[in-house]
Amino acid sequence: MKKMRLFYTIIWLVILSVTTLLSQNGGFNLGVSNKGLSIGNSKNFTGVRINFRDSQVEEINGLNITLWTAKENMSAVVNGISLGLVAPEAGVLNGLQVGVVGVAAEEMKGISFGLLGAGAEKSLTGIAFGGLGAGSGGDINGICLGGLGAGAGEDFTGLGIGGLGIGSGQDFTGIGLGGLGIGAGEDFTGFGLGVLGAGAGQNFIGIGIGGLGIGAGENFTGVGVGGLGIGAGQDFTGIGLGGLGVGAGGTLKGLAVGGFGVGATHLKGIMLGLGMIKTEYNGSLTGFAMSGYNRIKGQQTGVTIGVVNYARRINGIQIGLINYIKENPLIFKILPVINFNFE
């Protein structure tokens, strides 16, 4: 057994020495027309190529095995299988890439595995797995799995799973699963599940589930479930279930259920809350609302049920302990049990 180990060690040292020497002085090729077996830093080759450290390579097709990180190799194109003791690295990697430490390229297409990470500077297309993380400075199209996180500097299209989180600098389209959260700098379209939360800087379209909350800087359209709350800077359209509340800066339309309450400038649909349902000044409610306190500081069209109901003006009915309609005639402003006006 000791002799075998010694033999393998000697063979390994010989290979390491030869590939190191040849990587500095071109390559030793067995074949014709740059096809066959190459040992060293051959610039263009098709077949099996083994090199210590790639440098200024042009195009390799086939199996490329490297022992160390590349040097000045961002113009290289490698098609086929790239195996790196440390990390395969090139301008373009197409095919299967496996790095003990990681995989890196400007453009990456195919299947990439990196023990620590897999990353592309410009674009990543296919499947990428990184023990710590996987990502692209530009776009991601495909499946991206990161032990801690996965992200795209620009658009993410496909499936993203991150132990901590998933994110895109611009649009996210597809399915995102994040241990802590999911976010898109601009629009999110699809299904997002974040243990803490999910959000979009502009529009969220689809289904969002967040342990703490769901948010959209502009519009939310779809189904949102937030442990604490759900919010949209402008309009919310769909179904919102918030542990504490559901809110929108503009119009909230659909079904909204908030543990404490629901609020927006305009409410349209069915609104349910234990605490308060309210509209902003000169806002409106069109539909049905039920909570402890319904405060419609504008036009109510429909029915409210609560302990206390308030409306500035109404085309509908209030049912509760105290019912107040500000613009009703004096003797009908405040009534118990029921109050109404039909314009």
Secondary structure, 3 states (H helix, E strand, C coil): CHHHHHHHHHHHHHHHHHHHHHHHCCEEEEEECCEEEEEECCCEEEEEEEECCCECCCEEEEEEEECCCCECCCCCEEEEEEEECCCCEEEEEEEEEEECCEEEEEEEEEEEEECCEEEEEEEEEEEEEECCEEEECCEEEEEEEECCEEEECCCEEEEEEECCEEEECCCEEEEEEECCEEEECCCEEEEEEECCEEEECCCEEEEEEECCEEEECCCEEEEEEECCEEEECCCEEEEEEECCEEEECCEEEEEEEECCEEEEEEEEEEEEECCEEEEEEEEEEEEEEEEEEEEEEEEEEEEEEEEEEEEEEEEEEEEEEEEEECCCCHHHCEEEEEEEECC
